[in-house]
Amino acid sequence: MSAVNAHRSVVKNADAQAKTMEKLSSGLKINRAADSPAQLQISENLRAQSAGLNQAIDNSEMAVSLMQTAEGALDEVSSALVQARQLAIHAGNEGANDPLMLEADQSEINNILEQINRIATSTQYGHNYLLDGSRAGNGVTTGDHLEFVDADTEAHSSGVGGYSVNISNAATRANHTGSVALSQGIIDAGEQITVSEGGRTVNFLTQKGKSVEQTLNDLSTAISDAGLSIDLIRPYPPVTGSDAPQAISFRHKEFGSDHTFQVASNTAGLVSDVSNTSVLVKNGTDVAGEINGEVSTGKGQILTGAEGAGTAAGIKVRFTGESLPPGGNAGTVTFSQNSLTFQIGANTDQHSEISLRSMKTNDLGRGQVNSSDFKSLSEISVLNADQAQDAIRVIDQAIEEVSTTRGKMGAFQKNNLESNLNYLRIAHENTISSESAIRDADMAEEMATFTRNQIMMEASTSMMAQANQNSMTVLKLIG
């Protein structure tokens, strides 16, 4: 029995020594589920999380590279627009230019516009085209006075029928009309009319002997030269005689509740209700309505699906009508969401999206009010001084749109990607550390255990030999 007992100890010590050698050779404390079932489950989850974090780091770095590619292209677009603006300013120098100079300016501007279109259609990362509008929310509208402007990543694609656009209030402009008509007598008396808007002021003094028509022409010129966004509204000249009294009517050029102006006159009722007292004209109103029956906010002529409102959140449409459409329904907008989506986390739904709008010339500078009726950057012309001034306005808006897009991209890269990269690297480091603490072997401890098991193995083997020797002694007694 002593030999059987010793044999059991030998087997036990051999198993312990084998396990210790396995841990030392693999470097792992847990080599199979039987070693520690609970810790195996935990460590396997940590391994999966660590691999996911490692891939998320690679994904985020690729996303940063993509954003830098797009931003580099936009830098060239900005430079091109600055050159176009410089040419438009040169074309506006009417006194020194001749037709050949203007044609040369227009030719170079046309070349710049082609360059911008080329950048917009050829900038790509892999097979993704970045600035042609294909990686943004795209919409098509039906209905008079309705056009698609933009959308953010929150909006959802619509069905074939699109989202209905209902208008409950058309945007208006601040306007004011005097109750007393401007007459020759008021002009000859030396009337002063004051108009203030956007920090600029015009103090206009009538000149004795000038007709009503001449005086109104001079007032309109003074307002324009001072840079006020105010139009002087009057009947078409053939309708009224040169000396016929006319009411003075002002109207702001921009729609919406953000815009107003002040007016005053010496004569009560000509412009201001009380002599020499300014009148703060009532602001215009913003468009109001719904997109897809959801809450929307209006600013000027732009109607935007409210954030968090639902499927149409972030979709922007412009309603240019100055009266309500029949039944309030302005038309529909059919929307397709094609924004870039980046998987920047180790788990499901940990992604970030950005919409890159089109940088083509027919999509830049839209909606800018101008007398030349340029609908976008692609239509600008500088063949005369008036067109050059309007071209500058459209180019300025295009520059602002490109700068806004670059700022949006920079904020996305900095706050969504690079900041996330810092977190991912820390999380990856700590996940590996946690998995290592659970699963990796403590080599010093295992070596000490191995030495102990080796001693026990030698001792148990020796004792087994001794037990066998005892049995031989008993046989000697029989002999």
Steps between C-alpha positions, in 0.01 A plus 500: 500500500787736566614449141149574370489814717837612370392431142200729544729779620734444206210533251371811676841665504560403135171667397585814696847513347358450149254787545774727632723415205211570263448847652872575485531385140186685375529804726127469578338433832184375326565256215162325494155560638558253783779719639245772595162501323386842624830674430518340157164658405608839630837490327349388167262798509793727578695350209209574265472853637874556463493384136200726433672799657812434296296496179307811607835679539589403143154608379531841667848556356367421151210740558747774598691437177177530302408828667847639436467406132168686473628799699807530279277515193281767662810707570556514125136594443538786750812625323319487165206699637735765637653536152152526346406771749814694417409488131142612572631797697727589209203478263307735727755775431273635227684827438826330400377187326420448135302210343815300426608518865158383615505211254845401627370506858198292401717250317718446806195474726357234268827309531484529880144367502612205289782439748255497792273255317797279420603490867142429606457210259845339534579515873475145630622264771511149362185480291311754711449835327498759777400841364260431214197478729475120481604467866232729636128513545355572156151624432279586205192720536174528314281808518532866411735720709645196682862386488718261700786669687682254725459227760703357786572143604193470721254498210362172364446410136146553381290267292434548131220745576729721708416715802219751470584866572217706647534876543298687763680833459703634208812698591468877475735796500496804722332783306371849569300751295442862592145634525588837342616514138825669405408816312689778329422732789657265755806462278548874455468553876813289558375173643740270687435125484701264721526126443702266730568130455769259617703775668501718187311827468401723210409865567343615175415866439275598209615768255275786398390488138548127448192306397340226708635238262855640514485525879393138538774392260756687712362346821519150351860561389598633844358191670679269259833684527485482880466122484160476667298185427196715424303540178303813415174370356330719241261473208652443160593854375266508195201456733560829682609840382835646594344752738207290625507453882609150603489316832840383620513126563800311637549122514782289642678276250517202737212287619439406861467622854871582537480802271359847558595867452423851627369804313433865585394820320450870576144489372263291712356212300746524211703218653468522877168549676642780715728770363872433559423181697638167381266211432628149567338303222334175599719198420413265221371152576657158456349221297299254710371155421563127523709244315342154492251623759782545754601805701721732295667834566521793262767763448447738214384288209669183630282236667695238699377176655550544875774299670363178644161558335505178299583380150533848346725645772768726350353521150509860372277631223456854372152634427533814288131570453372821660148365554361175634470215247151360434390297800837567664671217310810632325605163353725213600868431561632155411806437713780243491747470788853420376714641780834344589474262798809403701510207747714664769414275796548136596128426539177525301359845422825671598531696179520860390370664184579808295338641190730658241303742283564557132772750412394531136453856382129456435455405867702791647372855550135405459230721647712817500279797412644691203367724225672296226295194596805275546351183647835344591876539466490328161303791347717794608614749237720810523441647154369822652538682830158408638554133429843522663342631822246218501774248421688618810189440711456147365872419537495628858216265581683212331812577705289500816340166406838338431645640824199375695542153349870499584421606856241224531748244368773627732270478801400145400863396460609660827207415726359180350810328362820622664348535846344156459839362397647615831223322689531185287873471564451535876210252497701254292794524738282443807309213338824321415621558856178355644511196273866446587430516874234229463663266250878546495716292731708656778833350393675551835214338690476213253876436521474480877205260466693296242799467734270392783324244277835370380613443859169335586525280190850381597391446859185305409695285254760426765230411752336268247833319459526477881144358521590232244811420702285444811298240312825316409593490870178316579584237234835440671316395818312234302823366357 
